[in-house]
Amino acid sequence: MLAPLPASRCSIADLIAHPWCQGEHATQKEVVEEFRQRHEVIKQQQAQEAQQKAASVRPQQQRVRRDLKFGDKVFVDVTYA
């Protein structure tokens, strides 16, 4: 199918006769249910990752600003308590 030369590509009849195209096929209902289940699993994984990330973040630290005045100049120092 992906051959660059059209003469070397498989025909539609060859593709239909291939073992992959033979046998059982999932119904639309089965496919929709499979995707719904996968979506639920992904949502659960994302929720777990968000909880882990929230637990690993340090609590907000309070900033303390100190202004030091020497003459007419002001020096600002910001530290975290």
Secondary structure as GFF3:
##gff-version 3
##sequence-region A 1 81
A	DSSP	three_ten_helix	6	8	.	.	.	ID=ss1
A	DSSP	alpha_helix	12	17	.	.	.	ID=ss2
A	DSSP	three_ten_helix	19	21	.	.	.	ID=ss3
A	DSSP	alpha_helix	28	56	.	.	.	ID=ss4
A	DSSP	beta_strand	63	70	.	.	.	ID=ss5
A	DSSP	beta_strand	73	80	.	.	.	ID=ss6
###
